[in-house]
């Protein structure tokens, strides 16, 4: 639909691999938001909208796009280390590395890298990505030896979606397509349990004055 032509079987398989890989990933921000709304009995549509709203935030669903910007800026494998070190010196994050949950290599990254190879994507682009990945991991181990920062799912997500013809500003939307199934599963489970999610909180502000 985006290109005005039918996709090849390899492209269909690659997109299916991505959508299945990202369908569910525990109680992340968007899934938790969907479950909270589902717990109020607001309905599945409202639960899905809550998930989409949480995914809109760049700290949750917006990482793949900047990976493409990083690769474009580096340009050649030989530029990788100098560019990455300069980015870290400026206090910037290296997109596609580190994860809130994983302290090892994100297993989804290898599934997507395999799909990228089977798709027969641009070999020069993949060579650049692999050089950037190797340089980034080496630099992160040197600079942050006590903090494991490995490749995450977003790194090869960016390359796969780019190879399939999606523009970077559509990456989060494609992610939402896959995650919709996970949100629905969690919402159904929450509704079946019948319990309202209502966490307790602890007041940490100033103590009120004694009433007269």
N, C-alpha and C positions, 0 to 999 in steps of 0.2 A: 504493500500500500504506500509506503514512503518513497519507493523508487520506481513505481509503475511497472514492476515485473514480478514474476513468480520467483520465490526463493528456491535455491537448489536444495536437494535432500541434505547435503552437508550443512547448509546454513540453518535449516530447520532443526537438525540434530544439535547444532551448537547452541541455538537459542533455548531449546528444551533443556539442555544440560544446565544452562545458567538458571532458568526459571525453577528447576527442581532444586538446584543447589541452594538457592536463597529463599525457598518457600517457608522455612521456619528456622529460627536460631535462638530458642529459649525465650526468656522473659526480658527482651530488649525494650527500649523506650516505647516504640510504637506498639508492640504487642501488649505491653503493660497498659498503655493508654486504651487500647481496644478492649482489654479485659475489664478495666475499670468501668467503662461506659456500658459494656455488656452486662455487668453485674447490677446495673440500675434498672435493667429490663427496658432500656431505651430502644432496643431493636438492633438487628444485624447491620442495617445501613448506617446507623449512627455509630456503631462500634467500628465499622470500616472507615468512616470519615475521621474518627478520632485517630486511628492508626495512620492514615494519610497525613493528618495535620502534624503529628509528631515526626513523621518521616521527612517532612518539609524542612525541618531544621538542619542546617549544614553539619552539625556535630553528629548527626545520626545517618542521614541518607545522602549527603552531598559530596562524599570523598572521591568517587571515581572521576568526575570531571577534572579536578585539579591534577590528577595523575597525568592526563593527556597534556595539560598545560606544562607540566614539569618535563615530560618527554620532549615536547616541541621546543621548549627553551634550551634543553641540553643539546639536542640535535644530532650529535655524533657520540659513539661510545667513548672515544678518547676524552671528551669533555666532562664525563660523568663525575669523576671524583672532585675536580675543582669546583664544579657548579654546586654539588651537594654540600661540600664543606663551606662554601660561601653562604649558602642558604642557612645552614646551621649557625654560622657566625652571626647572621642577622637575627637569630632567634626564631626562625621559621621552622615549622614541622615538615618532615618529609612525608608526603602523602603516599599512602599505600603500605605504611609500615607501622607496627605496633597495634595492639588491640586491648580493649578493656578486660576481656576474658582470657584470651590465649596468652600464654607466656612461651609458647613454642610456635612454629610455623603454622599458620592457619591452614587446616587440611583442605578447605575449600579452594585455596589458591592453586593447588596442584590439579584439582579436578578441572578448573577453568583453563589452566595452562594446557592440559591435555586436549581439551576441546578446541583450543586455539590452534594447536598443531594439526589436529585432524581436519580442521577447516581449511588448512593450507593458506594461512594468513601471510601477509607480507613478511618475508624472511628478514629483510633489513630492519623492519620495525621491531620484530621479535628479538633480533640480535641487540638492538639498542636497549630494549627493555631488560634483557638479561644482564647486560653490562651495568645498567643503572642499578638493578637489584643487587648484584654482587658488590658494587661499590658502596651502596647505601648500607648494606648489612655489615660490611667491614668497618665503615666509619662509625656506625652506631655502637658496635662492639668496642671500638677504641675509646669513644667519648663517653659511653654510658655502660661500663663493664658490669655494673651491679643491677642493671635494669634490662631484662630481656626484651628486645624489640625486633620482631621478625616480620616477614612479609605477611600482609593480611589479604583478605578476599578482594579488596577494592583494586589492588594493583593489576591483577590479570582480568578483573571485571572490565576495567577501562579499555584494555586492549581488545578483549573479545567483542564488546559492544561497538567499539570503533570499527573493527573488521566487518561487523554485520551491517554497517552503514548508519548506525544511530549517531546523531550529533550529541556532543557532551551535555547539552542542556536537557536532553531527554533521558539521560542515564537513570536519574532517580525515578522517573515515571516507569521505566522498564523494570526497575527493582520492585516498585510497588505492584506491578502486574504479578510477579512471582510471589511476593509476600502476602498478597490478598488471601491466598489459600490458607496460609498459616494463621492469619488474623481470624479468619472464619472458624478454623478449627478450635482456636483458643476461645473465641466468643461462644461457640456452641458448648464447649466444656464448662465455661463459666456459668452459662445460663442453666445448664443441667444441674450444676451444683447448688444453684439457688441462693448463694450467699453474696451479700453486698460487700464490696471491698471498701473498707473504712479504716485506714491506718490510724493509729494513735499518734499524737504529737506532744512534744514537751515544750512548754513556754520558757524562753530563755531571756526575755526582756526585763526591764526594770521591775522591781517588786512594787506592788501598789501600796500606797500609804494606808496606814491603819484608819479605818472608818471611825468617825467621832461617835 
